[in-house]
């Protein structure tokens, strides 16, 4: 057991939320994380509304633990998915890529806790004042769509003041040492994505998992940064071609066409050369595939050991 404001809010054993990774976070993964003591998430990004409802029902049928849904607010079916989440009484949602404020009253009225993902102090203050139940501050070290601030900078800036709601840190959190650092900085918990890709329950294609296992610290790349839509993934033929076109000033339509479908290609089809394998920068600690329960238990053990070691520092 590790008690924080986040564990109290969600009724979970450990202050660990699984990242909502498109084409990766399904009911099976979410349930495994929740049953392991964390809070699993089903990712709605890129999915049909029917798929999201089916996965929620599947998860509810095999666990009584709380789990959530990640909603990409710019998705064309975002409003419909919000309705589904309310109807199915999901424990919580994480919201990104859009303005979460208009959705807070409806979700909370249905008993759904609202946890927006924010990239800076201004938005953190805004969603807190709007009545969000918690917030996730996500640094650019994470995989997938990223902001412009590092995790350390976000922690330094956002956690400089006491917040009335739990603050969860994300972006490059792949082991218990990083979790301990976030807790020492004043966080109430962490969101973990990449580490849960390398689990037996994760549906990501084995070829993509193997590519992550073989990667080292300098093997991730950020595409689209100059266009305001940055995505971190493993370096491969696709990222090299995309970056060459981006640097040459290619039209956005050409870049969009090149990138369309590549996330599915990498995660589902296992094309690690032309597809996208989204993963964070903390690659050198991602070296084995374990059940989610063992991943969580290892993280908690490492975090406790790191926190205990910090007490030995002579002041």
Secondary structure, DSSP 8 states (H G I E B T S, - for coil): ----HHHHHHT-SSSEEE---TTT--HHHHHHHHHTTSBEEEE-TT--HHHHHHHHHHHHHH--S-EEEEEETTSTTHHHHHHHHHHHT-SEEEEESS--HHHHHHHHHTT-EEEEEESSHHHHHHHHHTT-SEEEEE-TTSSEE--SS-HHHHHHHHTTS--SSEEEEESS--SHHHHHHHHHHT-SEEEE-HHHHSBTT--S-HHHHHHHHH--TT-EEEESGGGT--EEEE-SHHHHHHHHHHHTT--HHHHHHHHTTHHHHHHTS--TTTS--B--S--TT----B-HHHHHHHHHHHHHHHHHHHTT---
